[in-house]
C-alpha cells in the first residue's frame, strides 16, 4: 500500500473511532538516529515504526578483523559469537569485515602464526549478517597457493547468496580484483589491498601493494581508472596497512596517504591491521552541509582470542585494547536530481569480546546495559573491568575535517 493511500485510510478510520466516542493511544515512536535532530520536529503519527528502505538511502556498517585463535575455533557453536550484534549488522544493507585467515576445509584449524579455518567458521559470520569481506591481509597466504584457491572458491560459492569478497586473484587474473555491488539504485565499487605480507609465496595471487612511494603512485592511478571504468555511487577501499601493531598514534604521512586515496576517487578508506581501534576522520567540503568521505584508520578486532588474559586490575594495559573495537554504521542519501551522495548519519557501536563461564569468546555491545546486566548477575569483576574499558575506548572517536 502506498503511503498516501495508507494515510487516507488511516485518517478515515480515525474519524470513525471519534464518532464512536472511542479513544486510543498512538504507538510509541522510535527516534530516528542522527547527528542533528530538532526537538520540535513534526511527528507523523502514521509513520511506521521502522523506516522502510528507499532507493535514495543506503546503510553500510564497517567492522574490523575477524580472527580465529584457538580460543575462538575451540568453541562448539560459532553462531553464538555474533548473537549480540546481529541487531546491528542485520539492520543495514551491507556489513564489511576483514577475514584474517584462509578457509581451507582440507586442512585442520590453525592459530598463530599460520591461520586456517573450516568453512563453518566463516559461514557463522555470514549467517550473522556480514556480506562483504576483504581477503587481502598479511595472513592471506598462510596456507600457500592451495589455501588461497580454497578461500576464493568458498566465497565464489557464496556469491549467489549476496556475499562479496575481494583481495585474491582468480587464476590468470591481472590487476586489482574488485566487486561491483548493487542495491536498488545504488552501485558500490569495492577493492581490497594489503600493504603487508608475512611471506611472499605466491604473492602475485594477492592484491598486494608494496608500501613504497612509487607503488603508491601507481595505486592512485589504478584506483582512478577503476572508478572511471566502473561508474558507481560509492567507492570503498579496504586497506590492510603496513604499520606497527598495537600502536594508537597515526602519523601525518599516513593521513596524507589516505587523503590522496580520497583524491583518487575513493569515498571510504577502511583500514585494518593494528588490532586496536583508532580514530576515524569525516570529511566535509567547505561549501557543503553534509560530509561525503571517511577515513577509518583501524576499527580493532571484531573477534579474536588475543585478549585471553584480561588485566582486570589494569584495564589500561595496551594489549587489552585487542579485545575491543567498533562497528561504524553510516547512512548515505542522494537526491533524485543529484547522484552524489551525502552522509546523513554516522553511528559508532562499541563492541567487546567477553569470555563467559564456559570459556566462549563472544562479541557483546559494550554499553551500560551490558555492564549492568553483568552486575545483576553478580559478575562484578567483568562489570568493573568493562566499565573502565568503555571509558578508555570512548576517548577514541570521530574527527571532523573540512576539506
Secondary structure, DSSP 8 states (H G I E B T S, - for coil): --HHHHHHHHHHHHHHHHHTT-------------SS--TT----TTS-SS----TTEEEEEEEEEE---HHHHTSS-SGGGSGGGHHHHTSSSEEEEEE-S-B-TTS--B-TTS-BB-HHHHHHHHHHT--EEE--STTTTTTHHHHHHHHHHHHHHHGGGT-EEESB--TT--S---EEEEETTEEEEEEEEES--S--TTGGGB-B--SSHHHHHHHHHHHHHHHHHS--SEEEEEEE--S-TT-----HHHHHHHHHHHHTT-SEEEEE-SSSB--EEEEE-TT-SSB-EEEE--BBEEE-SS-SS--TT-TT-GGGGGGEEEEEEEEEEE-SS---EEEEEEEEEEEEEEE-TT--EEEEE-SHHHHHHHHHTT-HHHHHHHHHHHHHHTTS-EEEEE-
